[in-house]
Amino acid sequence: MEEDIKSNREEIPSACPHCGNKLSPWQQVLLATDRAIVCRSCWYRIILDVMPSTKKTDSEKSKKKGSN
């Protein structure tokens, strides 16, 4: 569980990739949840790619077992 949290934190940039303006802690939280923000300095859209999870949920597993 801690490894997942650490890997998520590493994805979040601490500065704008376009102008280098440092992002505030609040902007980093917004970026982590919304996956997109606009830099206040240069108006560059910072968008994080979202990878679809390949793990199957418990409900998907139970549906698959029930259909057999």
TORKEKE-885313 format. One line per 4 residues: number of its first residue (from 1); their letters; for each residue z, x, y of N, C-alpha, C. Coordinates in Angstrom, 1 decimal. Each point is the difference from the previous one (the first is absolute). Example, Ala and Ser with C-alpha at 12.3 -4.5 7.8 and 13.67 -1.06 7.14 Angstrom:
% TORKEKE-885313
1) as) 7.8 13.2 -5.7 0.0 -0.9 1.2 0.0 0.9 1.2  -0.7 -0.4 1.1 0.0 0.9 1.1 0.8 -0.8 1.1;
END
This chain:
% TORKEKE-885313
1) meed) 0.0 0.8 -1.2 0.0 -0.8 1.2 0.0 0.9 1.3  0.8 1.0 0.0 0.1 0.9 1.1 -1.3 0.7 0.2  -0.7 0.4 -1.1 -1.3 0.7 0.1 -1.0 -0.9 0.7  0.0 -1.3 -0.3 -1.0 -0.9 0.7 0.3 -0.1 1.5;
5) iksn) 1.2 0.0 0.4 0.4 -0.1 1.4 -0.4 1.3 0.7  0.2 1.1 -0.6 -0.4 1.3 0.6 -1.5 0.1 0.1  -0.7 -0.4 -1.0 -1.5 0.1 0.0 -0.5 -1.0 1.1  0.6 -1.1 0.2 -0.4 -0.9 1.1 0.2 0.6 1.4;
9) reei) 1.1 0.7 0.1 0.3 0.6 1.3 -1.0 1.1 0.3  -0.4 0.7 -1.0 -0.9 1.1 0.2 -1.4 -0.5 0.5  -0.4 -1.2 -0.4 -1.2 -0.5 0.4 -0.1 -0.4 1.5  1.2 -0.3 0.6 0.0 -0.5 1.4 -0.1 1.2 0.9;
13) psac) -1.0 0.1 0.9 -0.1 1.1 0.9 1.1 -0.1 1.1  0.4 1.2 0.5 1.0 0.1 1.0 -0.7 0.0 1.4  -1.3 0.2 0.0 -0.8 0.1 1.3 -1.3 -0.7 -0.2  -0.6 -0.4 1.1 -1.3 -0.6 0.0 -1.1 1.1 -0.5;
17) phcg) -0.8 -0.3 -0.9 -1.0 0.9 -0.5 -1.1 0.3 1.0  -0.1 -0.8 1.0 -1.1 0.1 1.0 0.4 0.9 1.1  1.2 -0.4 0.7 0.4 0.8 1.2 1.2 0.8 -0.3  0.7 -0.1 -1.1 1.2 0.8 -0.3 1.3 -0.5 0.7;
21) nkls) -0.1 -1.2 0.6 1.2 -0.6 0.7 1.0 -0.3 -1.1  1.3 0.4 0.2 1.0 -0.3 -1.0 0.4 -1.4 -0.1  0.0 -0.6 -1.2 0.4 -1.4 -0.2 1.5 -0.1 -0.1  0.5 -1.0 0.6 1.4 -0.3 0.0 0.4 -0.4 -1.4;
25) pwqq) 1.3 0.1 -0.3 0.5 -0.5 -1.3 -0.3 -1.5 -0.2  0.0 -0.8 1.1 -0.3 -1.4 -0.2 -1.5 -0.2 -0.3  -0.9 0.8 0.6 -1.4 -0.1 -0.3 -0.2 0.4 -1.4  0.7 1.0 -0.5 -0.2 0.4 -1.4 0.5 -1.1 -1.0;
29) vlla) 1.0 -0.7 0.4 0.5 -1.2 -0.8 -1.1 -1.0 0.0  -0.6 -0.4 1.2 -1.0 -1.0 0.0 -1.2 0.5 -0.8  -0.4 1.2 0.1 -1.1 0.5 -0.7 0.2 -0.1 -1.6  1.2 0.3 -0.4 0.4 -0.1 -1.4 -0.1 -1.4 -0.5;
33) tdra) 0.3 -1.0 0.8 0.0 -1.4 -0.4 -1.3 -0.7 0.2  -0.6 0.2 1.2 -1.2 -0.7 0.3 -1.3 0.8 -0.4  0.2 1.3 -0.2 -1.0 0.9 -0.4 -1.1 0.3 1.1  0.3 -0.5 1.2 -1.0 0.2 1.1 0.8 -0.2 1.3;
37) ivcr) -0.3 1.0 0.9 0.6 -0.2 1.4 -1.1 0.6 1.0  0.2 -0.1 1.3 -0.8 0.6 1.0 0.8 1.0 0.7  -0.5 1.2 0.2 0.7 1.0 0.8 0.1 -0.4 1.4  1.2 0.1 0.6 0.2 -0.4 1.4 -0.7 1.0 1.0;
41) scwy) -0.3 1.2 -0.5 -0.5 1.0 0.9 -1.5 -0.1 0.1  -0.7 0.0 -1.1 -1.5 0.0 0.0 -0.7 -1.3 -0.5  0.8 -1.0 -0.4 -0.4 -1.2 -0.5 -0.8 0.1 -1.3  0.2 1.1 -0.8 -0.6 0.2 -1.2 0.7 -0.9 -1.1;
45) riil) -0.8 -0.6 -0.8 0.6 -0.8 -1.1 0.3 0.9 -1.2  1.3 0.0 -0.3 0.4 0.7 -1.2 0.2 -1.0 -1.1  -0.8 0.2 -1.0 0.0 -0.9 -1.2 0.2 0.8 -1.3  1.0 -0.4 -0.7 0.2 0.7 -1.3 -0.7 -0.7 -1.1;
49) dvmp) -0.6 0.7 -0.9 -0.6 -0.6 -1.2 1.0 -0.5 -0.9  -0.3 -1.2 -0.6 0.9 -0.6 -0.9 -0.7 0.1 -1.4  0.7 0.6 -0.9 -0.5 0.1 -1.4 0.5 -1.2 -0.8  -0.9 -0.8 -0.6 0.5 -1.1 -0.9 0.9 0.6 -1.1;
53) stkk) 1.1 -0.7 -0.3 0.8 0.5 -1.1 -0.6 -0.3 -1.3  0.1 0.9 -0.9 -0.6 -0.1 -1.4 1.0 -0.5 -1.0  1.3 -0.1 0.5 1.1 -0.4 -0.9 -0.1 -1.5 -0.2  0.2 -0.5 -1.2 -0.1 -1.4 -0.2 1.4 -0.6 0.2;
57) tdse) 0.1 -1.1 0.6 1.3 -0.7 0.2 0.5 -0.7 -1.3  1.2 -0.3 0.0 0.6 -0.7 -1.2 -0.7 -1.3 -0.2  -0.4 -0.7 1.0 -0.6 -1.3 -0.2 -1.4 0.1 -0.6  -0.8 1.1 0.4 -1.3 0.2 -0.6 0.2 0.4 -1.4;
61) kskk) 1.0 0.8 -0.4 0.2 0.3 -1.4 0.3 -1.2 -0.8  0.9 -0.9 0.5 0.4 -1.2 -0.8 -1.2 -0.9 -0.1  -0.9 -0.1 1.0 -1.2 -0.9 -0.1 -0.9 0.6 -1.1  -0.1 1.3 0.0 -0.9 0.6 -1.0 0.5 -0.2 -1.4;
65) kgsn) 1.3 0.1 -0.2 0.6 -0.2 -1.3 -0.1 -1.5 -0.4  0.1 -0.9 0.9 0.0 -1.4 -0.3 -1.4 -0.5 -0.4  -1.0 0.7 0.5 -1.4 -0.4 -0.3 -0.5 0.5 -1.3  0.7 0.9 -0.7 -0.4 0.5 -1.3 0.3 -1.0 -1.1;
END
